[in-house]
Amino acid sequence: MLRPYLGNIGHVSVIIAFVAALVSTYAYWQASRPQVLANQKDGNQWIKFARGAFYVHTIAVFAICASLLSIIFNHYFEYHYAWDNSSWSLPLGYAISCFWQDQEGSFLLWMFWNVVLGVLLINTTLKKAKNVGIEAPTMTIFALVQVFLASMILGVVLWGEFKIGSSPFLTLKESMPNIPIWKTNPNFIPKDGNGLNPLLQNYWMVIHPPTLFLGFAMTLVPFAFCIAGLWKKQYTEWIKPALPWTLMAAVVLGTGIMMGGIWAYETLNFGGYWNWDPVENAVYVPWLILVGSFHTMLMAKKSSTALKYTIILVIAQFVLIIYSTFLARSGILGNASVHSFTDLGLSGQLLIYLLTFIVFSVVLAAFRWKYLPQDATEVSTYSREFWVFTGVLMLCLAGFQVIVTTSIPVYNKIAEVFGGKLNMALPTNQVEHFTQFQMWFFVAITSLSGVAQFFWWKRIQKDSLSKLLNPLIYSLLASALAITFAKVNDWKYIILLTAALFSIAANGSILLDILKGKFKVAGGAITHIGLALMLIGIMFSSGYSKVVSLNFSGAKIFTNESDNKENALLWLNRPTELSEFSFTYKGQFVDVRNVPGYIEKKYILPVPGSNYKGIAGADVVDGDKTFYKRGDTLEFEGENTYFQVEYTDKNGKHFNLYPRVQDNEKMGTVLSPDIKKFWNKDIYAFVSGPPVAEDERDWSRPEEFTVAVGDTFFINDYVAILENVEGVREVDGIQLGEGDAAARASVKVLDRNVSIRMRPVFAIRNREVWSKPEVNNEMGLRLQLAKIDPVSGKFSFTVSRGQREFIVLKATEKPHINLLWFGFLLIIIGITLATIRRFRIVGAE
């Protein structure tokens, strides 16, 4: 049954949201005009009307979100968005992720956060502002941004070919009108959808995109305040209300970026948390600029130089956010990024969006530049402003280096537009390229953060620079110890380590003094210590990681020699000594929903035609609790196979890891790692070569053996003994009827120090002979009880040989990676403390 009403509600809500945003923009612009402000009555009416329009826009955005979520959650696959992104097999958490998997949903998520922030601004900061005229110009910018975002999901076609936006509420018939099925079945609805991108089936992807887009939305707040201040010639008044929002934007956007890094670390198999992917870079750069902007904001009221820095940086960070959106969604990156979307025909709109705010903000800033306050004296080398400016400059240079390289596809495209051909390419080894620059920028930034704190708190003056000697001596001593005991032997890392430890010593000294007074002003010192710890964690986990799955067997697994050395061949249930560990591959497992841990795959029989339902081949038990009885139907993650690998160290301690392989019709095979965390390191492992599927295995021609109970026979290198044959009344959970008979043989197979038992079954059911072979993957054997001779007491077996089951594993040790996570946590805590303090200052006035 077709359900057009939800799509119609969604379409109408998008149009209402677009029109209401336009009306709100116009009304707020009218309220900003000097002629209107001169008449308080007219000004209040325009403000009231503009707010009403923005609230209507807000309600419409909520209605759009509710419509799309209803289509996804209810599996209405007649809609293209639900069919393309979701499926019946997805649990609720991952079904939520379907909302933002495609471009339309991500634009909608951005719009949602913008309206939430807009309503909060109207009723908090703007309502309490002493300057009553600040709301209109600020919200004009807010509403205008919403006009552009709403246009991205408008999905309106004008004049035959001209299309504005891409609607998430198109039906399959509307989006794919040429499919032959519509001729035979106009009301066709698929039984299931394509499912969610397997890379997004991770709990971090449930919280990372909303956090990241909230960060995107928050960058609009300082930008809107800045433009409003320039517009109304209130050059410094906008800074105080904007500062806490800028700090909060840095917290949220930074958290979103780090969540993405953790997701990559846990889901992708490149062995790290940051790969300098172009889309990653495009979000990282505005965050750097955002961090720089709140540092200069702290001094902007007293320093014209800081004010000018601030205006440039606040405009730049928002423009760069739009630019990152253009890079990710215009299709311009092509195959350069694993994160980029395909072009939905929105690249022209995105370009207009980008150019509008670049031109508008740059022209406005240039026009007002000569009216900005001027400093009476130059900034002294011994002032706190100088050291903060220097640190901010390093942040900007770091961002500039990244964005210049990341934009290479843009340069090529621009050249094509003008008939040229650049053929520039992104670096082959992007990690090495960016790291060699970024490391030195952050050595400088970290060192400067220690010096700047001393000047900021006026601990030193021109004649008292010697006060920096104590932190310097402490850091040199600590570096010497770390170099000795942690074996840091690369000169580049020695410099980085020394700079980071100096920052910890200097900021720690300041922090101790602050804690004696007021903890609420300790945000800066805590943040800088976090940055230093983070750099140390990056240095150790990246520069001193080591492969612990070194292949000493000489097996040629890969054509590349380095891959052969770093990937171990593990046979099923056969311990393999590698480096500091013994590795044992224990078999394939699946994740049964609502059951803790994993269940062996062989005990779950998939239901034909369903990729998430199965029949329990045995009782599913955890401790004393039975979750499913044998024969029960259960739900499991059918695409995911987990490979249990047991690690045993030299002291006999062992643990299990479950690296995952996902087979997805849409994405192919996706390999994901599993990670064992220790206080001082991580063991990071993934299956680089999964076993051959059962239905793809090649078996030898069957050999026949006729033996009696107790006889021994030889299967190539294996010794087999027929121990027993007994009658049974049940086969695969099915009770035999009257006149039926079955026998199960017990065959012991020996291979060196390993023995297994195989139990093939021979049955007569409904006067038909039925012989079920048993497969043992550890030995690579398929054994079938083919005949029983009751006169001679002999039993005939057919035996086929196949490849023993194995996996290829790569395991890496990443030392001191917890310093990275802990350091970033301190950064977030430090900036959050500063945010709370600034909000309290604004609220108290």
NUZADREN-57152 format. One record per residue (C-alpha): residue in one letter; x, z, y. Coordinates in steps of 0.5 Angstrom, whole numbers, plus 500, padded with zeros to 3 digits. Example, Ala and Ser with C-alpha at 12.3 -4.5 7.8 and 13.67 -1.06 7.14 Angstrom:
BEGIN
A525516491/S527514498/
END
This chain:
BEGIN
M500500500/L503498507/R503503512/P504500519/Y501506523/L508510523/G512503525/N507502531/I507509533/G515508533/H515502537/V510504542/S514511543/V520506544/I517502550/I514509553/A521512553/F524506556/V519505561/A519513563/A526513563/L526507568/V520511572/S524517572/T531513575/Y527510580/A523517582/Y530521582/W533515586/Q527516591/A528523592/S536522593/R535518599/P536521606/Q530519609/V526523603/L530529604/A529530611/N521531609/Q521537604/K514535602/D516528600/G522530597/N518535593/Q513530591/W518525588/I522531585/K516533581/F514526579/A521524577/R521531572/G514529570/A517522568/F523525565/Y519530560/V514524558/H521520556/T523526552/I516527549/A517519547/V524520544/F522526540/A516522537/I521516536/C525521532/A519524528/S517517526/L523515523/L524521520/S518521517/I519513514/I526516511/F523522508/N517519505/H521513502/Y517508506/F521502503/E516497507/Y521499513/H527495513/Y531502516/A528506510/W530501505/D537499507/N539506508/S536511503/S533511496/W529516492/S535519489/L538522495/P537530496/L534532503/G541533506/Y543526505/A536523507/I537526513/S544523514/C540516513/F537517520/W544516523/Q547511518/D545505522/Q546503529/E539504531/G539511529/S546513532/F543511539/L537515538/L541521536/W545520542/M538519546/F535525543/W541530545/N541527552/V534529553/V535536550/L541537555/G537533561/V531538560/L536544560/L540542566/I533541570/N531548568/T538552568/T544550572/L540545577/K534550578/K539555580/A544551584/K544553591/N544546593/V537544592/G539536593/I544536587/E538535582/A536528584/P542524584/T545528578/M538526574/T538519577/I545518573/F542522567/A536518567/L539511568/V544512562/Q537513558/V535507560/F541503557/L540507551/A533506550/S534499551/M539499545/I533500540/L527496544/G527491539/V523486544/V524478544/L523475551/W523467552/G524465545/E531467543/F533473548/K533479545/I533486548/G535491543/S534492535/S528496533/P529501527/F521500526/L522493523/T518492516/L522488511/K518482512/E519482520/S527483518/M527478512/P522473513/N525468509/I525471502/P521467497/I517474495/W513474501/K509467499/T507470492/N506477494/P505478502/N504486501/F511487497/I514494497/P521495493/K520501488/D527503491/G532503497/N539501497/G541508498/L546511503/N553509504/P557513498/L562515504/L557519507/Q554523501/N558529504/Y556535507/W560534513/M556528514/V550532515/I553536521/H559531523/P555526527/P550530530/T556534533/L560528535/F554525539/L552532542/G559531545/F558524547/A552527551/M555533554/T561528557/L555525561/V554532565/P560532568/F560525570/A553526573/F555532577/C561528579/I558521581/A552526585/G558529589/L561523591/W554520592/K552526597/K559527600/Q559534597/Y566533594/T568540592/E561543591/W559539584/I565542581/K563549580/P556547576/A560542572/L566546570/P562550564/W559544562/T566540562/L569546557/M563546553/A563538552/A571539550/V569544545/V563540542/L567533542/G573537539/T569540534/G566533532/I572530532/M575535527/M569535523/G571528522/G578529520/I576534515/W571529512/A576524511/Y581529508/E575531503/T572524502/L577519503/N583518499/F589516504/G591523503/G590526510/Y585528515/W587522521/N589515519/W589513527/D583508525/P581504531/V574508532/E578515531/N582513536/A577511541/V574518541/Y580522541/V582518547/P576521551/W577528549/L584528551/I582526558/L576531558/V581536556/G585534562/S579534567/F577541566/H585543567/T585540574/M578542575/L580549576/M584548582/A580542585/K577547590/K584549593/S588542592/S586535594/T591533589/A587536583/L580534586/K583527586/Y586528579/T579531577/I575525580/I579520576/L579524570/V571525569/I570518571/A575516566/Q572520560/F565518560/V567511561/L572511555/I566514551/I562508553/Y568504551/S569507544/T561505543/F563498545/L569498540/A565501534/R558497535/S560490538/G563488532/I569486536/L574491531/G572486525/N575489519/A580493523/S576500522/V573503516/H568506521/S566500525/F559497525/T557490524/D554486531/L547487531/G547482537/L548488542/S555486544/G552483550/Q548489552/L554494551/L558490555/I553490561/Y552498560/L560499560/L561494566/T555497570/F558504570/I565502571/V564498577/F559503580/S563509579/V570506581/V567502587/L563509589/A570513588/A574508592/F569508598/R569515598/W577516597/K579516604/Y574522606/L576527601/P580533603/Q587532604/D593537603/A596540608/T603541604/E606537598/V605541591/S612545590/T615544583/Y615552583/S607552583/R602553578/E599546580/F605542579/W606545572/V598544570/F599537573/T605535569/G601537563/V595533564/L599527566/M602528559/L595528556/C593522560/L600518557/A598520550/G591517551/F594511555/Q598509549/V593510544/I588506547/V593500549/T594499542/T587500539/S584495544/I589489541/P582486538/V579486545/Y585482548/N584477543/K577476544/I578476552/A583471551/E578467547/V573467552/F578464557/G580459552/G586462550/K589465543/L593471543/N593472536/M596479537/A595484531/L594492530/P600495527/T601494520/N603502519/Q599505524/V600512522/E608511523/H606507530/F602512533/T606518530/Q612516533/F609516540/Q604522540/M609527537/W614527543/F608527548/F605533544/V612536544/A612536552/I605538552/T606544548/S612546552/L609545558/S603550556/G608555555/V611554562/A605553566/Q602560563/F607564566/F606560573/W599560572/W599568572/K604568577/R609572572/I615568575/Q617565582/K622560584/D627566584/S625569577/L625564572/S629568568/K623571565/L622565561/L629567557/N625572553/P620567550/L626562549/I630567545/Y625569541/S623562539/L630560538/L630566533/A624564530/S626557529/A632558526/L629563521/A624557519/I629552519/T633556514/F627558509/A622553510/K628548510/V626544516/N632539516/D629533520/W632533527/K625531530/Y621536527/I626541529/I625540536/L617540535/L618546531/T622550537/A617547542/A611550538/L614556537/F616557544/S609556546/I607561542/A612566544/A610564552/N603564551/G603570546/S607574552/I601572557/L596574552/L598581550/D598583558/I591580559/L589584553/K591590557/G586588562/K580583561/F580579554/K575574557/V580571561/A584570555/G581563553/G587559556/A593563552/I589563546/T588555546/H595554547/I597558541/G592554537/L595548539/A602550537/L600552531/M596546530/L602542531/I606546526/G601545521/I601537522/M608537522/F609541515/S603538512/S604531513/G612531514/Y613535508/S608534503/K610532496/V607528490/V607533484/S604528479/L611524479/N611519473/F616521468/S613517462/G616510464/A609507463/K608501468/I601503471/F602499477/T606493479/N608497485/E614501483/S613507488/D606507485/N608508478/K613514480/E607517484/N601516479/A601520472/L597517466/L593523463/W590522456/L584526454/N585533452/R593532452/P597536456/T602533461/E608536464/L609534471/S613537476/E611544477/F605544473/S602542467/F596537467/T590536462/Y585531463/K579535460/G573529460/Q568527465/F562531468/V556530472/D553534478/V546536476/R541538481/N540545482/V545547477/P552551479/G558547477/Y558541473/I556538466/E559534461/K557527462/K556526454/Y550531454/I546527460/L542521457/P540517463/V533515464/P533507464/G531504470/S533510474/N540512477/Y538519478/K534522472/G536524465/I535527459/A538533457/G542532450/A543540450/D541546453/V544547460/V546554461/D550558466/G552565463/D545568461/K541563465/T538557461/F536551467/Y534546462/K532546454/R535540450/G530534451/D528536458/T528531464/L533533470/E535530476/F543528477/E547525481/G548518477/E553514481/N558520481/T563522476/Y567528476/F574528472/Q576535470/V583536471/E586543469/Y592545472/T597550469/D603553473/K609555470/N607563470/G601560466/K596561471/H591555471/F585552475/N581546475/L580540480/Y574535479/P576529483/R570524484/V569517482/Q563514485/D560507483/N555504488/E552497487/K553496495/M560499496/G563498490/T568504487/V569509492/L575514490/S574521493/P579527492/D578534490/I582540493/K585547491/K586551497/F592556497/W594561503/N600557504/K598550501/D593545498/I593541492/Y590534493/A588530488/F584524486/V583519480/S587512482/G585509476/P578511472/P577510465/V574504462/A567504461/E564505454/D560499454/E567495457/R571498452/D574493447/W574495439/S578493433/R575489427/P572495423/E576497417/E572500411/F574506407/T570509401/V572516399/A569522396/V569529399/G576532400/D579525400/T584523405/F585517408/F589514413/I587510420/N593507423/D597513425/Y592518424/V590522418/A583523416/I580528411/L572528409/E571535409/N563535407/V557531407/E550535408/G543534409/V540534415/R532534418/E533533425/V537527428/D538527436/G533532437/I528528433/Q525531426/L525527420/G518526417/E516526410/G520521405/D525521411/A532523409/A539524413/A546526412/R551528416/A559527414/S564532417/V571528418/K577532420/V582527424/L589529425/D594527430/R601531430/N599538433/V591535435/S585535430/I578533431/R572533427/M567527427/R560527425/P557521424/V550520421/F546516416/A539516415/I533513412/R527513417/N520509415/R524506409/E529503414/V537505414/W539507420/S547509421/K549512428/P557511429/E560517433/V565515438/N571520440/N574518446/E580523445/M583519439/G580512441/L576512434/R569509432/L567512426/Q560510422/L558513415/A555506413/K553507405/I552513400/D553512393/P549517390/V551515383/S559515384/G559521389/K563516394/F561515401/S563509405/F566509412/T567503417/V572505423/S574501429/R580503434/G580502441/Q583505447/R584512448/E581515454/F585516460/I585517467/V591515473/L592521477/K595522484/A596529486/T600532493/E602538495/K601539503/P604545505/H602550511/I596545512/N592552514/L596552520/L592546522/W585548521/F587555524/G590552530/F584548531/L579554530/L583558536/I583552540/I575552540/I575559540/G579559547/I575554550/T569557548/L571564551/A573560558/T566556557/I562563557/R566566563/R565560567/F557560565/R557567567/I560566574/V555560575/G549564573/A551570577/E551566584/
END
